[in-house]
Amino acid sequence: MKKPTIDISIGKDGKVKIKVHGVSGKECLALTEAVAKIIGKEESRQLTSEYFGDGGQVRTHGQTESHVRGG
Amino acid sequence: MSSVCVLTPMVVGSWPLIANAIAGTAASLGFTIAQHEREFEIGGANETERVEAEVANSEVVAETMGRAEKMTIERGGVRIEFGVDDRGRCTVCASGKGMAKRQLKAIADEVAGKVVQQFAYHKLMTELKQRKFRVLNESVGTDQAIQIQVQLDR
């Protein structure tokens, strides 16, 4: 079974970009949200063909906020 | 790929955690941590300019009643003082003799951004390792972005 992989880029201004590979659907969303909770606030999200498990592509933009207190 | 997400870090933590990020920032940008409250040398033809900035989305969680947390770093005549304001935000004050406010503001913004980067990096690495992620690759790009690749061990 393919293991999920995440590419993370932390820019010099602190902005974080993550790309999740190797999983689709709910598992992909769960991993994305797990990392988002660690960091703080989600600015935008793009779902691509691998997410749907077919050739379709959908783009979404969100302003959700998950403010967590760090330790 | 299946998902691409852009996140803005919330720099929320105790002063020691944020001070660690400041120390990491100092090391990576060639600053040194100044000894307590040493004043700049007096003299010279130019006035000392000061500009204020803040670490974006920051909140220093107080562990004690006092708000005496301060840290100062220096590089080539530029002094950056970090502190905590009344609302708990991490403040950045840049000063330097013979420097324009615009130059100081650029330095303050660069340093403040780097603190966010360092904080996010340490928090991510700590939490991802706790969640059974394994680090496959780690590097710093020419654009100073930190690149990390992790894999879920299961």
Backbone of each chain as ProteinMPNN parsed JSONL, in Angstrom:
{"seq_chain_A": "MKKPTIDISIGKDGKVKIKVHGVSGKECLALTEAVAKIIGKEESRQLTSEYFGDGGQVRTHGQTESHVRGG", "coords_chain_A": {"N_chain_A": [[0.844, -1.202, 0.0], [0.531, 2.215, -0.841], [2.31, 4.76, 0.818], [1.167, 7.714, 2.418], [2.448, 10.877, 1.469], [3.818, 14.043, 2.304], [4.636, 17.13, 0.975], [6.219, 19.932, 2.178], [6.508, 23.405, 2.225], [8.067, 26.1, 3.671], [7.906, 29.38, 3.509], [10.078, 32.335, 3.396], [8.72, 34.33, 4.558], [7.179, 33.028, 6.271], [4.853, 31.84, 5.37], [3.1, 28.841, 4.711], [3.116, 26.109, 2.518], [1.469, 23.228, 1.578], [1.585, 19.999, 0.072], [-0.22, 17.174, -0.504], [0.361, 13.82, -1.183], [-0.418, 10.624, -2.61], [-2.72, 9.716, -1.377], [-6.316, 9.714, -1.428], [-9.535, 11.403, -1.484], [-11.378, 11.316, 1.575], [-9.302, 10.669, 3.314], [-7.178, 12.138, 2.385], [-8.118, 14.716, 2.864], [-8.256, 14.609, 5.652], [-5.571, 14.384, 6.358], [-4.571, 16.793, 5.367], [-5.984, 18.589, 6.957], [-5.029, 17.9, 9.457], [-2.381, 18.802, 9.385], [-2.891, 21.489, 8.935], [-4.093, 22.209, 11.34], [-1.933, 22.111, 13.071], [-0.43, 24.247, 12.173], [-2.136, 26.565, 11.931], [-3.895, 28.661, 10.357], [-5.931, 28.323, 7.573], [-5.527, 29.392, 4.283], [-6.08, 28.94, 1.558], [-7.214, 26.283, -0.593], [-6.582, 23.677, -2.878], [-8.003, 21.182, -4.738], [-7.063, 18.324, -6.477], [-6.805, 16.064, -9.334], [-5.983, 13.574, -8.269], [-7.118, 13.551, -5.817], [-9.825, 13.031, -6.3], [-9.586, 10.621, -7.466], [-9.894, 10.235, -10.142], [-9.936, 11.678, -13.448], [-10.848, 14.264, -13.107], [-10.798, 17.774, -12.155], [-10.886, 20.102, -9.608], [-11.128, 23.326, -8.21], [-10.905, 25.011, -5.188], [-11.427, 27.759, -2.977], [-10.82, 28.829, 0.268], [-11.542, 30.273, 3.503], [-11.179, 29.281, 5.987], [-10.612, 28.916, 9.505], [-8.483, 27.695, 11.906], [-7.687, 28.077, 14.861], [-5.229, 27.439, 17.05], [-3.871, 26.88, 20.281], [-0.51, 26.854, 20.872], [2.118, 24.901, 22.371]], "CA_chain_A": [[0.0, 0.0, 0.0], [1.325, 3.437, -0.947], [2.252, 5.574, 2.035], [0.942, 9.143, 2.141], [3.623, 11.745, 1.563], [3.476, 15.474, 2.291], [5.7, 18.095, 0.69], [5.941, 21.163, 2.921], [7.418, 24.516, 1.943], [7.841, 27.222, 4.592], [8.534, 30.546, 2.89], [10.852, 33.195, 4.305], [7.762, 35.17, 5.273], [6.458, 32.154, 7.186], [3.708, 31.174, 4.731], [3.346, 27.41, 4.554], [2.378, 25.476, 1.435], [1.607, 21.769, 1.698], [1.032, 19.169, -1.002], [-0.396, 15.808, -0.029], [0.411, 12.832, -2.26], [-0.536, 9.201, -2.283], [-4.027, 9.35, -0.81], [-7.402, 10.461, -2.051], [-10.781, 11.521, -0.738], [-11.435, 11.753, 2.967], [-8.0, 10.513, 3.97], [-6.389, 13.298, 1.955], [-8.625, 15.875, 3.618], [-7.893, 14.447, 7.061], [-4.142, 14.703, 6.504], [-4.42, 18.242, 5.155], [-6.502, 19.296, 8.134], [-4.132, 17.636, 10.593], [-1.244, 19.728, 9.275], [-3.424, 22.848, 9.092], [-4.316, 22.461, 12.767], [-0.632, 22.363, 13.692], [0.067, 25.556, 11.746], [-3.027, 27.625, 12.391], [-4.991, 29.258, 9.6], [-5.893, 27.918, 6.171], [-5.877, 30.501, 3.377], [-6.693, 28.423, 0.335], [-6.98, 24.857, -0.834], [-6.862, 23.254, -4.249], [-8.123, 19.73, -4.842], [-6.712, 17.944, -7.852], [-7.368, 14.808, -9.844], [-5.69, 12.435, -7.398], [-8.077, 13.596, -4.709], [-11.069, 12.405, -6.736], [-9.301, 9.287, -7.959], [-10.135, 10.173, -11.586], [-9.277, 12.737, -14.199], [-11.447, 15.573, -12.89], [-10.022, 18.725, -11.354], [-11.732, 21.142, -9.031], [-10.363, 24.258, -7.4], [-11.715, 25.719, -4.19], [-10.693, 28.704, -2.131], [-11.53, 28.938, 1.536], [-11.028, 31.184, 4.525], [-11.428, 28.644, 7.279], [-9.613, 29.258, 10.509], [-8.408, 26.756, 13.023], [-6.742, 28.747, 15.741], [-4.898, 26.545, 18.156], [-2.82, 27.352, 21.173], [0.665, 25.997, 20.859], [2.611, 24.602, 23.676]], "C_chain_A": [[0.881, 1.255, 0.0], [1.175, 4.282, 0.311], [2.025, 7.042, 1.679], [2.211, 9.964, 2.38], [3.156, 13.2, 1.516], [4.73, 16.284, 1.992], [5.316, 19.406, 1.367], [6.978, 22.215, 2.541], [7.076, 25.657, 2.895], [8.616, 28.413, 4.047], [9.252, 31.431, 3.895], [9.956, 34.177, 5.056], [6.893, 34.33, 6.216], [5.271, 31.427, 6.566], [4.044, 29.714, 4.445], [2.485, 26.865, 3.417], [2.57, 23.974, 1.573], [0.951, 21.074, 0.507], [0.971, 17.749, -0.475], [-0.429, 14.875, -1.237], [0.048, 11.452, -1.71], [-1.827, 8.778, -1.622], [-5.105, 10.174, -1.515], [-8.583, 10.579, -1.089], [-10.615, 11.976, 0.701], [-10.082, 11.671, 3.669], [-7.075, 11.687, 3.629], [-6.807, 14.541, 2.747], [-8.197, 15.806, 5.078], [-6.427, 14.811, 7.293], [-3.901, 16.202, 6.355], [-4.863, 19.007, 6.401], [-5.644, 19.067, 9.375], [-2.952, 18.603, 10.572], [-1.719, 21.166, 9.482], [-3.632, 23.183, 10.569], [-3.015, 22.753, 13.491], [-0.203, 23.799, 13.425], [-0.845, 26.691, 12.18], [-4.164, 28.001, 11.485], [-4.861, 28.885, 8.129], [-6.336, 29.079, 5.285], [-6.574, 30.01, 2.129], [-6.371, 26.95, 0.19], [-7.362, 24.528, -2.266], [-6.898, 21.732, -4.252], [-7.858, 19.336, -6.289], [-7.161, 16.522, -8.147], [-7.138, 13.629, -8.909], [-6.657, 12.377, -6.234], [-9.342, 12.817, -5.078], [-10.856, 10.986, -7.248], [-9.642, 9.129, -9.428], [-9.498, 11.384, -12.248], [-9.803, 14.137, -13.952], [-10.554, 16.489, -12.081], [-10.929, 19.845, -10.887], [-10.868, 22.042, -8.179], [-11.3, 24.945, -6.413], [-10.827, 26.685, -3.436], [-11.479, 28.883, -0.853], [-10.878, 29.934, 2.464], [-11.27, 30.582, 5.912], [-10.298, 28.975, 8.245], [-9.644, 28.215, 11.609], [-7.305, 27.241, 13.961], [-6.465, 27.844, 16.947], [-3.809, 27.169, 19.021], [-1.68, 26.355, 21.165], [1.244, 25.871, 22.244], [3.805, 25.316, 24.049]], "O_chain_A": [[1.853, 1.34, 0.75], [0.068, 4.494, 0.807], [2.631, 7.552, 0.737], [2.933, 9.765, 3.357], [2.225, 13.544, 0.787], [5.751, 16.144, 2.664], [4.221, 19.926, 1.154], [8.178, 21.943, 2.537], [5.939, 26.127, 2.927], [9.844, 28.446, 4.117], [9.059, 31.294, 5.103], [10.364, 34.777, 6.051], [5.991, 34.85, 6.873], [4.735, 30.497, 7.167], [5.143, 29.398, 3.99], [1.282, 27.122, 3.356], [3.7, 23.496, 1.673], [-0.09, 21.502, 0.008], [1.981, 17.187, -0.052], [-1.162, 15.115, -2.197], [0.19, 11.168, -0.52], [-2.015, 7.596, -1.334], [-4.816, 11.206, -2.121], [-8.62, 9.945, -0.034], [-9.838, 12.879, 1.01], [-9.761, 12.505, 4.515], [-6.304, 12.16, 4.464], [-5.971, 15.306, 3.228], [-7.822, 16.817, 5.672], [-6.082, 15.457, 8.282], [-3.135, 16.802, 7.109], [-4.201, 19.949, 6.838], [-5.546, 19.939, 10.239], [-2.569, 19.154, 11.604], [-1.038, 21.965, 10.125], [-3.376, 24.308, 10.997], [-2.991, 23.555, 14.424], [0.314, 24.484, 14.308], [-0.374, 27.68, 12.741], [-5.314, 27.694, 11.799], [-3.817, 29.101, 7.513], [-7.389, 29.676, 5.51], [-7.558, 30.605, 1.69], [-5.407, 26.437, 0.758], [-8.348, 25.042, -2.794], [-5.949, 21.075, -3.824], [-8.381, 19.959, -7.213], [-7.806, 15.868, -7.328], [-8.011, 12.772, -8.771], [-6.98, 11.303, -5.727], [-9.863, 12.043, -4.275], [-11.813, 10.237, -7.444], [-9.68, 8.004, -9.928], [-8.625, 12.033, -11.672], [-9.281, 15.102, -14.51], [-9.646, 16.024, -11.392], [-11.647, 20.456, -11.679], [-9.964, 21.564, -7.494], [-12.377, 25.405, -6.792], [-9.628, 26.457, -3.278], [-12.695, 29.072, -0.897], [-9.761, 30.384, 2.21], [-11.534, 31.299, 6.877], [-9.176, 29.275, 7.837], [-10.696, 27.9, 12.164], [-6.145, 26.847, 13.844], [-7.354, 27.54, 17.742], [-2.941, 27.892, 18.531], [-1.869, 25.166, 21.42], [0.911, 26.623, 23.16], [4.314, 25.132, 25.155]]}, "seq_chain_B": "MSSVCVLTPMVVGSWPLIANAIAGTAASLGFTIAQHEREFEIGGANETERVEAEVANSEVVAETMGRAEKMTIERGGVRIEFGVDDRGRCTVCASGKGMAKRQLKAIADEVAGKVVQQFAYHKLMTELKQRKFRVLNESVGTDQAIQIQVQLDR", "coords_chain_B": {"N_chain_B": [[-0.501, 14.802, -7.433], [-2.767, 15.334, -4.695], [-3.878, 17.248, -3.123], [-3.459, 20.686, -2.499], [-2.44, 23.128, -0.295], [-2.509, 26.312, 1.243], [-1.178, 27.878, 4.055], [-1.378, 30.063, 6.88], [0.779, 30.65, 9.457], [0.005, 30.578, 12.969], [1.508, 32.25, 15.436], [1.679, 31.209, 18.263], [2.463, 30.797, 21.533], [4.49, 30.011, 24.438], [6.825, 32.365, 25.935], [9.509, 31.253, 26.014], [9.405, 29.442, 23.822], [9.015, 31.142, 21.653], [11.25, 32.719, 21.917], [13.182, 30.843, 21.235], [12.676, 30.611, 18.514], [13.409, 33.171, 17.748], [16.128, 33.097, 18.332], [16.95, 31.185, 16.467], [16.383, 32.577, 14.15], [18.182, 34.708, 14.393], [20.619, 33.346, 14.14], [20.414, 32.347, 11.514], [20.283, 34.622, 9.949], [22.599, 35.989, 10.401], [22.789, 37.578, 12.671], [23.744, 38.48, 16.029], [23.067, 37.538, 19.385], [22.346, 40.053, 21.607], [23.978, 41.243, 24.536], [22.448, 41.878, 27.688], [20.564, 44.775, 27.457], [22.616, 46.528, 26.581], [23.775, 49.658, 25.63], [23.817, 51.387, 22.483], [26.866, 52.562, 21.011], [27.798, 55.818, 21.943], [27.792, 58.829, 20.11], [29.029, 59.909, 16.849], [27.936, 61.074, 13.669], [25.368, 60.698, 12.783], [21.863, 60.453, 13.474], [20.023, 58.099, 15.476], [17.696, 56.064, 14.003], [14.405, 54.674, 14.46], [12.176, 51.986, 13.961], [8.976, 50.424, 14.169], [7.556, 47.174, 14.243], [5.701, 44.092, 13.946], [5.479, 40.63, 14.895], [3.647, 38.729, 12.76], [0.33, 37.613, 13.462], [0.83, 36.792, 16.104], [0.968, 35.582, 19.465], [1.922, 35.781, 22.65], [1.924, 33.507, 25.104], [1.319, 34.032, 28.395], [3.243, 32.845, 31.053], [3.868, 33.667, 33.454], [3.015, 36.371, 35.685], [4.202, 38.742, 34.893], [5.211, 40.899, 32.138], [7.809, 40.919, 31.133], [9.337, 39.955, 29.163], [11.988, 40.11, 26.939], [14.186, 40.443, 24.141], [17.193, 40.929, 22.414], [18.785, 41.407, 19.302], [21.689, 41.822, 17.195], [23.316, 43.253, 14.3], [25.847, 44.422, 12.376], [25.591, 47.187, 13.241], [22.879, 47.447, 13.301], [20.128, 47.104, 15.38], [17.852, 44.911, 16.779], [15.046, 44.761, 18.685], [13.071, 42.561, 20.466], [9.893, 42.148, 21.912], [7.009, 42.033, 24.084], [3.758, 43.184, 23.672], [1.011, 44.929, 25.363], [-1.179, 43.462, 24.631], [-0.233, 41.0, 24.244], [1.05, 40.482, 21.881], [3.892, 39.779, 19.821], [6.4, 42.058, 19.545], [8.494, 43.982, 17.303], [11.283, 45.94, 17.15], [13.286, 47.94, 15.262], [16.448, 49.494, 15.113], [18.994, 51.839, 14.18], [22.002, 53.582, 13.544], [22.369, 56.185, 11.18], [20.793, 55.045, 9.26], [18.115, 54.79, 6.937], [14.601, 55.07, 7.582], [13.098, 53.477, 5.921], [14.885, 51.465, 5.167], [15.332, 50.26, 7.635], [12.759, 49.372, 8.197], [12.43, 47.437, 6.234], [14.316, 45.576, 7.073], [13.29, 44.933, 9.598], [10.843, 43.766, 8.858], [11.775, 41.586, 7.394], [13.11, 40.139, 9.369], [10.986, 39.655, 11.158], [9.34, 38.029, 9.567], [11.026, 35.861, 9.27], [11.135, 34.91, 11.862], [8.574, 33.887, 12.12], [8.767, 31.849, 10.22], [10.742, 30.199, 11.394], [9.463, 29.501, 13.773], [7.219, 28.115, 12.806], [8.508, 26.005, 11.504], [9.821, 24.588, 13.625], [7.625, 23.894, 15.175], [6.084, 22.353, 13.411], [7.878, 20.212, 12.834], [8.222, 19.037, 15.347], [5.585, 18.251, 16.006], [4.817, 16.644, 13.815], [6.589, 14.505, 13.987], [5.756, 13.402, 16.354], [3.367, 12.43, 15.484], [3.94, 10.2, 14.036], [5.138, 10.651, 11.56], [7.704, 10.403, 9.121], [10.732, 11.967, 8.345], [11.724, 12.516, 5.105], [13.191, 14.126, 3.354], [14.982, 17.22, 3.587], [15.601, 20.592, 3.073], [17.046, 23.836, 2.265], [15.968, 26.299, 0.123], [17.114, 28.435, -2.617], [15.582, 30.649, -2.438], [15.306, 30.942, 0.204], [13.298, 29.478, 1.331], [12.148, 26.834, 3.407], [12.255, 23.475, 2.675], [10.514, 20.539, 3.159], [10.048, 17.056, 3.182], [7.771, 14.657, 4.169], [6.716, 11.434, 5.343], [3.986, 9.335, 6.085], [4.26, 6.916, 8.496], [2.99, 3.75, 8.583]], "CA_chain_B": [[-0.837, 15.291, -6.105], [-4.203, 15.277, -4.473], [-4.346, 18.441, -2.432], [-2.464, 21.738, -2.25], [-3.045, 24.002, 0.702], [-1.652, 27.403, 1.725], [-1.513, 28.128, 5.457], [-0.701, 31.15, 7.593], [1.041, 30.187, 10.823], [-0.327, 31.346, 14.154], [2.683, 32.147, 16.312], [1.093, 31.226, 19.6], [3.251, 29.932, 22.411], [5.122, 30.668, 25.58], [7.995, 33.166, 25.551], [10.687, 30.438, 25.658], [9.252, 28.89, 22.468], [9.211, 32.228, 20.691], [12.665, 33.094, 22.027], [13.93, 29.858, 20.438], [12.523, 30.994, 17.101], [14.223, 34.387, 17.561], [17.535, 32.67, 18.313], [17.151, 30.536, 15.169], [16.382, 33.664, 13.167], [19.459, 35.432, 14.533], [21.691, 32.506, 13.583], [20.31, 32.181, 10.063], [20.445, 35.909, 9.252], [23.892, 36.58, 10.743], [22.72, 38.442, 13.855], [24.173, 37.881, 17.291], [22.191, 37.906, 20.496], [23.016, 41.114, 22.367], [23.964, 41.137, 25.988], [21.344, 42.659, 28.251], [20.353, 46.22, 27.47], [23.794, 47.35, 26.315], [23.394, 50.769, 24.76], [24.673, 51.647, 21.339], [27.933, 53.521, 21.279], [27.348, 57.2, 21.812], [28.65, 59.583, 19.205], [28.724, 59.721, 15.434], [27.233, 62.223, 13.101], [23.997, 60.408, 12.4], [20.875, 60.123, 14.501], [19.51, 56.729, 15.444], [16.285, 55.926, 13.61], [13.726, 53.497, 15.017], [10.882, 51.628, 13.374], [8.268, 49.365, 14.892], [6.817, 46.173, 13.466], [5.313, 43.009, 14.851], [5.433, 39.29, 14.317], [2.247, 38.55, 12.357], [-0.492, 36.562, 14.094], [1.546, 36.258, 17.261], [0.406, 35.737, 20.799], [2.813, 35.178, 23.639], [1.109, 33.03, 26.216], [2.026, 34.364, 29.631], [3.364, 31.78, 32.048], [3.97, 34.365, 34.728], [2.217, 37.587, 35.653], [4.927, 39.857, 34.298], [5.414, 40.94, 30.686], [9.152, 41.464, 31.049], [10.113, 39.219, 28.177], [12.647, 40.924, 25.916], [15.383, 39.829, 23.561], [17.776, 41.861, 21.446], [19.816, 40.856, 18.419], [22.421, 42.895, 16.51], [24.137, 42.924, 13.129], [26.388, 45.565, 11.637], [25.037, 48.477, 13.642], [21.411, 47.381, 13.388], [19.709, 46.442, 16.619], [16.438, 44.509, 16.736], [14.545, 44.406, 20.019], [11.795, 41.84, 20.5], [9.211, 42.255, 23.196], [5.601, 41.633, 24.085], [2.943, 44.347, 24.027], [-0.035, 44.698, 26.373], [-2.155, 42.478, 24.128], [0.436, 39.714, 24.113], [1.667, 40.303, 20.567], [5.349, 39.896, 19.804], [6.76, 43.283, 18.83], [9.837, 44.043, 16.728], [11.709, 47.34, 17.011], [14.605, 47.998, 14.626], [17.088, 50.801, 15.197], [20.352, 51.864, 13.641], [22.499, 54.925, 13.227], [22.668, 56.464, 9.779], [19.977, 54.236, 8.352], [16.806, 55.347, 6.638], [13.486, 54.297, 8.149], [12.679, 52.469, 4.939], [15.818, 50.34, 5.281], [15.073, 49.577, 8.906], [11.468, 48.681, 8.092], [12.654, 46.231, 5.428], [15.031, 44.612, 7.925], [12.346, 44.486, 10.635], [9.877, 42.86, 8.23], [12.477, 40.345, 7.051], [13.357, 39.411, 10.62], [9.693, 39.198, 11.69], [8.925, 36.899, 8.733], [11.908, 34.723, 9.565], [10.712, 34.358, 13.161], [7.385, 33.06, 11.827], [9.259, 30.65, 9.532], [11.429, 29.337, 12.37], [8.456, 28.99, 14.708], [6.424, 27.117, 12.084], [9.37, 24.851, 11.253], [10.015, 23.803, 14.852], [6.344, 23.344, 15.616], [5.731, 21.273, 12.486], [8.765, 19.055, 12.99], [7.916, 18.4, 16.63], [4.262, 17.627, 15.992], [4.753, 15.584, 12.806], [7.312, 13.333, 14.507], [4.876, 12.788, 17.362], [2.255, 11.775, 14.788], [4.48, 9.058, 13.266], [5.65, 11.001, 10.237], [9.145, 10.247, 8.988], [11.276, 12.995, 7.451], [12.463, 11.912, 3.988], [14.12, 15.127, 2.814], [14.89, 18.553, 4.184], [16.595, 21.474, 2.461], [16.697, 25.259, 2.19], [16.1, 26.733, -1.261], [17.794, 29.714, -2.849], [14.642, 31.687, -2.019], [15.294, 30.844, 1.672], [12.18, 28.658, 1.81], [12.538, 25.527, 3.945], [11.506, 22.41, 2.006], [10.519, 19.303, 3.95], [9.165, 15.988, 2.694], [7.53, 13.679, 5.237], [5.863, 10.294, 4.961], [3.29, 8.745, 7.233], [4.631, 5.518, 8.765], [1.857, 2.983, 9.112]], "C_chain_B": [[-2.334, 15.262, -5.917], [-4.729, 16.518, -3.768], [-3.189, 19.41, -2.241], [-3.115, 22.763, -1.346], [-2.041, 25.08, 1.12], [-2.12, 27.801, 3.119], [-0.737, 29.323, 6.003], [-0.471, 30.706, 9.032], [0.516, 31.149, 11.889], [0.85, 31.153, 15.121], [2.205, 32.291, 17.754], [1.884, 30.267, 20.477], [3.824, 30.718, 23.563], [6.353, 31.444, 25.106], [9.213, 32.295, 25.235], [10.595, 29.831, 24.249], [9.534, 29.953, 21.414], [10.663, 32.712, 20.729], [13.552, 32.116, 21.257], [13.866, 30.205, 18.958], [13.35, 32.247, 16.802], [15.705, 34.013, 17.474], [17.873, 31.989, 16.979], [17.228, 31.562, 14.053], [17.711, 34.405, 13.18], [20.578, 34.64, 13.868], [21.617, 32.468, 12.057], [20.505, 33.486, 9.303], [21.743, 36.634, 9.644], [23.851, 37.591, 11.874], [23.34, 37.708, 15.048], [23.232, 38.361, 18.387], [22.942, 38.881, 21.389], [22.952, 40.811, 23.857], [22.969, 42.151, 26.517], [21.509, 44.177, 28.118], [21.621, 47.055, 27.286], [23.394, 48.44, 25.326], [24.33, 50.832, 23.554], [25.756, 52.645, 21.729], [27.404, 54.933, 21.054], [28.319, 57.948, 20.908], [28.308, 59.278, 17.766], [27.836, 60.837, 14.946], [25.741, 61.962, 12.897], [23.113, 60.066, 13.591], [20.465, 58.665, 14.366], [18.037, 56.748, 15.084], [15.717, 54.676, 14.256], [12.449, 53.236, 14.229], [10.293, 50.45, 14.145], [7.597, 48.429, 13.898], [6.337, 45.122, 14.457], [5.355, 41.681, 14.118], [3.96, 38.99, 14.039], [1.582, 37.392, 13.09], [0.181, 35.949, 15.313], [0.778, 36.499, 18.55], [1.326, 35.008, 21.77], [1.973, 34.801, 24.849], [1.893, 33.227, 27.507], [2.055, 33.16, 30.565], [3.516, 32.381, 33.432], [3.167, 35.659, 34.601], [2.896, 38.717, 34.888], [4.985, 39.764, 32.783], [6.817, 41.472, 30.432], [9.991, 40.797, 29.971], [10.678, 40.162, 27.111], [13.855, 40.171, 25.391], [15.887, 40.771, 22.481], [18.836, 41.149, 20.616], [20.446, 42.013, 17.633], [23.163, 42.355, 15.298], [24.554, 44.225, 12.46], [25.735, 46.898, 11.971], [23.524, 48.537, 13.676], [21.045, 46.558, 14.621], [18.215, 46.14, 16.52], [16.032, 44.073, 18.135], [13.183, 43.72, 19.88], [11.189, 42.005, 21.88], [7.776, 41.79, 23.055], [4.774, 42.851, 24.481], [1.83, 43.951, 25.006], [-1.041, 43.633, 25.945], [-1.517, 41.123, 23.875], [1.078, 39.476, 22.759], [3.17, 40.509, 20.652], [5.732, 41.096, 18.942], [8.218, 43.224, 18.363], [10.188, 45.511, 16.569], [13.128, 47.356, 16.449], [15.175, 49.402, 14.768], [18.509, 50.703, 14.647], [20.757, 53.271, 13.274], [22.767, 55.05, 11.732], [21.871, 55.639, 8.802], [18.625, 54.893, 8.146], [15.73, 54.457, 7.258], [13.057, 53.18, 7.212], [13.574, 51.22, 5.005], [15.539, 49.529, 6.546], [13.767, 48.797, 8.855], [11.632, 47.38, 7.307], [13.341, 45.157, 6.267], [14.082, 44.049, 8.984], [11.351, 43.48, 10.062], [10.518, 41.521, 7.874], [12.671, 39.486, 8.303], [12.046, 38.851, 11.188], [9.187, 37.988, 10.897], [9.727, 35.655, 9.041], [11.557, 34.087, 10.911], [9.501, 33.441, 12.956], [7.831, 31.746, 11.172], [9.894, 29.678, 10.529], [10.443, 28.705, 13.347], [7.655, 27.863, 14.043], [7.238, 25.844, 11.858], [9.492, 23.974, 12.509], [8.71, 23.158, 15.316], [5.938, 22.162, 14.724], [6.57, 20.025, 12.725], [8.456, 18.306, 14.28], [6.611, 17.614, 16.539], [4.184, 16.479, 14.975], [5.479, 14.323, 13.284], [6.474, 12.621, 15.561], [3.743, 12.009, 16.703], [2.746, 10.706, 13.807], [4.825, 9.397, 11.818], [7.171, 10.859, 10.25], [9.645, 11.291, 7.994], [12.115, 12.317, 6.366], [13.531, 12.858, 3.459], [13.912, 16.458, 3.528], [15.97, 19.421, 3.551], [16.123, 22.925, 2.535], [16.972, 25.724, 0.767], [16.823, 28.061, -1.38], [16.896, 30.895, -2.456], [14.457, 31.704, -0.5], [14.082, 30.091, 2.222], [12.726, 27.32, 2.315], [11.638, 24.474, 3.293], [11.641, 21.134, 2.836], [9.601, 18.299, 3.256], [9.022, 14.962, 3.8], [6.604, 12.583, 4.72], [5.251, 9.707, 6.225], [3.693, 7.286, 7.356], [3.421, 4.787, 9.298], [1.935, 1.544, 8.652]], "O_chain_B": [[-3.085, 15.175, -6.888], [-5.926, 16.796, -3.825], [-2.083, 19.013, -1.872], [-4.229, 23.214, -1.613], [-0.862, 24.79, 1.325], [-3.308, 28.034, 3.341], [0.413, 29.558, 5.632], [-1.429, 30.417, 9.75], [0.575, 32.369, 11.732], [1.14, 30.039, 15.559], [2.317, 33.352, 18.368], [1.962, 29.071, 20.194], [3.662, 31.935, 23.651], [6.859, 31.208, 24.009], [9.904, 32.576, 24.256], [11.61, 29.72, 23.56], [10.204, 29.695, 20.414], [11.232, 33.072, 19.699], [14.565, 32.52, 20.686], [14.861, 30.109, 18.239], [13.927, 32.366, 15.721], [16.441, 34.547, 16.644], [18.955, 32.196, 16.43], [18.031, 31.437, 13.128], [18.292, 34.694, 12.134], [21.385, 35.196, 13.124], [22.644, 32.548, 11.384], [20.859, 33.46, 8.125], [21.949, 37.782, 9.248], [24.78, 38.383, 12.026], [23.442, 36.482, 15.061], [22.676, 39.457, 18.313], [24.034, 38.582, 21.871], [22.001, 40.209, 24.355], [22.685, 43.159, 25.87], [22.474, 44.763, 28.61], [21.692, 48.178, 27.786], [22.752, 48.168, 24.311], [25.477, 50.388, 23.609], [25.589, 53.453, 22.642], [26.667, 55.2, 20.104], [29.527, 57.714, 20.949], [27.408, 58.486, 17.486], [27.09, 61.455, 15.706], [24.945, 62.9, 12.845], [23.558, 59.472, 14.573], [20.55, 58.075, 13.289], [17.227, 57.368, 15.773], [16.449, 53.734, 14.562], [11.729, 54.17, 13.875], [11.008, 49.608, 14.689], [7.13, 48.856, 12.842], [6.545, 45.252, 15.663], [5.276, 41.62, 12.891], [3.131, 38.993, 14.949], [2.184, 36.34, 13.308], [0.112, 34.739, 15.531], [0.047, 37.479, 18.697], [1.483, 33.788, 21.714], [1.393, 35.654, 25.521], [2.976, 32.671, 27.691], [1.027, 32.539, 30.832], [3.323, 31.71, 34.446], [2.695, 35.993, 33.514], [2.219, 39.56, 34.299], [4.829, 38.686, 32.211], [7.002, 42.372, 29.613], [11.195, 41.032, 29.869], [9.94, 40.909, 26.469], [14.467, 39.37, 26.098], [15.101, 41.341, 21.724], [19.665, 40.401, 21.134], [19.815, 43.051, 17.43], [23.578, 41.197, 15.253], [23.716, 45.021, 12.035], [25.368, 47.654, 11.071], [22.947, 49.562, 14.04], [21.581, 45.475, 14.86], [17.415, 47.023, 16.21], [16.601, 43.138, 18.699], [12.268, 44.25, 19.25], [11.895, 42.001, 22.888], [7.386, 41.224, 22.034], [5.048, 43.483, 25.501], [1.726, 42.795, 25.418], [-1.673, 42.987, 26.781], [-2.161, 40.208, 23.361], [1.597, 38.39, 22.504], [3.658, 41.31, 21.449], [5.422, 41.138, 17.751], [9.05, 42.523, 18.938], [9.456, 46.251, 15.912], [14.059, 46.851, 17.077], [14.464, 50.387, 14.566], [19.131, 49.641, 14.65], [19.958, 54.053, 12.759], [23.317, 54.146, 11.104], [22.235, 55.543, 7.63], [18.06, 55.481, 9.068], [15.923, 53.254, 7.436], [12.701, 52.085, 7.647], [13.1, 50.088, 4.915], [15.513, 48.298, 6.531], [13.672, 47.696, 9.398], [11.054, 46.353, 7.662], [12.996, 43.978, 6.187], [14.068, 42.845, 9.239], [11.048, 42.468, 10.694], [9.906, 40.463, 8.025], [12.43, 38.279, 8.294], [12.003, 37.708, 11.644], [8.668, 37.035, 11.478], [9.198, 34.544, 9.071], [11.669, 32.872, 11.078], [9.418, 32.362, 13.543], [7.341, 30.671, 11.52], [9.611, 28.48, 10.505], [10.565, 27.533, 13.703], [7.442, 26.803, 14.632], [6.72, 24.737, 12.003], [9.288, 22.761, 12.448], [8.698, 22.021, 15.788], [5.508, 21.117, 15.213], [6.04, 18.917, 12.808], [8.433, 17.075, 14.297], [6.545, 16.454, 16.947], [3.554, 15.456, 15.245], [5.033, 13.207, 13.017], [6.481, 11.394, 15.65], [3.218, 11.054, 17.276], [2.042, 10.355, 12.86], [4.804, 8.523, 10.952], [7.833, 11.151, 11.246], [9.054, 11.478, 6.931], [13.093, 11.631, 6.665], [14.646, 12.436, 3.152], [12.821, 16.771, 4.004], [17.134, 19.023, 3.501], [14.96, 23.203, 2.829], [18.083, 25.563, 0.262], [17.108, 28.725, -0.383], [17.38, 31.992, -2.178], [13.574, 32.385, 0.021], [13.861, 30.065, 3.433], [13.645, 26.749, 1.728], [10.413, 24.572, 3.352], [12.747, 20.71, 3.17], [8.512, 18.651, 2.801], [10.016, 14.452, 4.316], [5.822, 12.785, 3.792], [5.893, 9.598, 7.27], [3.492, 6.503, 6.428], [2.88, 5.151, 10.342], [1.07, 0.739, 8.994]]}, "name": "protein", "num_of_chains": 2, "seq": "MKKPTIDISIGKDGKVKIKVHGVSGKECLALTEAVAKIIGKEESRQLTSEYFGDGGQVRTHGQTESHVRGGMSSVCVLTPMVVGSWPLIANAIAGTAASLGFTIAQHEREFEIGGANETERVEAEVANSEVVAETMGRAEKMTIERGGVRIEFGVDDRGRCTVCASGKGMAKRQLKAIADEVAGKVVQQFAYHKLMTELKQRKFRVLNESVGTDQAIQIQVQLDR"}
